[in-house]
């Protein structure tokens, strides 16, 4: 046939319908196109698309025989001429008996179960067929029916059905089979496109939170240090991480509370899911509910599209509520409900969603004082304070400062692309003599600034030593040459050896256990034993 020769009308109609179906990427719009095109067939009165889905709360049918499978049903999802459940054109609606059909039940359920088309020319001559909807058939003036299974490979996706006022032409079965085969592929493709869009949207949401986390996480290193205070924190992390218990992290600003939250998540069974951080102090007062729970399009001015909240983004993972004391009192009740009942609703939406998230909260405030002052709900405090972890300030972890300083210096050289700079013992002593009101975050900033200024030389620190305790201020001038004003490497080694001998003598050379030398010095037993071997110290006798 010449390419310019027009197709017969019935074939042109089929070609146009298949092209329109193939172009659609939305499942809902695709199904409406299918129903509308099916109604364009001669004698068509009502067109319905049923899709297979699992029926909630149904027990499986008896094994063997012809019993219908009630665990899987056909659901009417699209239709023409008012065929969908609910008011349609001129108030018409599909009977309930046709809205949900177990596979294998009746002629329509049999089409899906048997994967074979069915055409009935005159329903009046077969009163037993579609008997449950006989009154509806008469009211609609329906005489015939044609149904075709919608297949994709070996999978039955649903059934395309057309009810007619008159006798359907013989080619209706062939037409329906060609159309249904193409519909099966189009539905599979549209579902794949929707899944890609859903995953892309979820990735964009998580990337937005991740970008925020990356910026904030630069304020901390890793869990670096060997002090007893840090060891206690790590021990409590190991205890609580495998559970789903709520955790409340307490500590001054800059101590590394967010890092502790990351470690709890990393060591938990939820580590493969997202850790989503909410900075409660940075959210505008009127947007707290939307930020936590999301909103529906049009729910308030500026809500131009649906938006998932942090609870939904953290689904299956961990939600970190930083600065929890900043949540307004009027929203704390809704937050408490989400934590207790694991349920919430988006702003402007009635649908209740389930929240499968682990909650970690952090604050630099005294929450008990906030409760006493009426600024924080007592019941919410008890819900969050299941397992508290206190992160000590850096002035109580001076033994960690040398390791932290070295860690930040190496990372600053790498991240800032600066020449490698040297960290001297004199510099470390100066860092340890400072009280660090800004804690680990301040230490990192000081190290970064010193790396930039060093230009590959020695790191020098300009710190207000007046903030240090008197004993710490005098540490750099003790021993050695008093006129020199500082300690040499030999002086430091000598004083460290003398101090270690003093402690060992006090404990009777007992290294391990409570009250042992390692416990008094605040170091690991293995670390102390390594130092003793390096100094050649052995128990006398």
Buried (B, 14 or more C-beta within 10 A) or exposed (E): EEEEEEEEEEEEBBEEBBEBBEEBBEBEEBBBBBBBBBBEBEBBBBBBBBBBEEBEEEEEBEEEEEEBBBBBBBBBBBBBBBBBBEEBEEEBBBBEBBBBBBBBBBBBBBBBBEEEBBBBBEBEEEEEBBEEBBEBBEEBEBBBBBBBBBBBEEEBBBBBBBBBBBBBBEEBBEBBBBBBBBBBBBBBBBBEBBEEEEEEEBEEBBEEBBEBBEEEBEBBBEBBBBBBBBBBBEEBBEEBBEBBBBBBBBBBBBBBBBBBBBBBBEBBEBEEBBBBBBBBEEBEEEEBBBBBBBBBEEBEEEBEEBBBBBBBBBBEBBBBBBBBBBBBEEBBEBBBEBBEEEEBBBBBBEEEBEBEBBBBBBBBBEBEEBBEEEBBBEEBBEBBBBBBBBBBBBBEBBBBBBBBBBBBBBBBBEEEEBEEBEBEBBBBBBBBBBBBEBBBBBBBBBBBBBBEBBEEEEBEBEBEEEBBEEEBBEBBEEEBEEEEEEBBEEBBBBBEBEEBBEBBEEBEBBBEEEEBBBBBBBBBBEEBBEBBEEEEBEEEE
